[in-house]
Amino acid sequence: MKSVSFRSHVGADGILNLQVPIGITNTELEVMVIIQPFAKPEIEKPEHTRWMAGFFDEVIGSWEGEPLVRSEQGEYEMREELK
């Protein structure tokens, strides 16, 4: 007996199409299919990678220095066309 496990997707038509290469030819097989919905596990980010609670409320609009000014960006470089 050979066990094969994989994930697949059922389209809007509700039909599951399976193509499983098993390396056996010209013989009769008994096939058992178990259908089980796959629930993606919720992955929680580690504490050190999250924003602190209230971070955005504290920093948005809190700049108190001189107004920020974007300096001149210069001329756009013209390049040869790719062939």
Summary of the structure (lengths in Angstrom):
residues: 83
radius of gyration: 29.0
end to end distance: 56.9
largest distance: 80.8
contacts: 36
relative contact order: 0.09
helix: 10%
strand: 0%
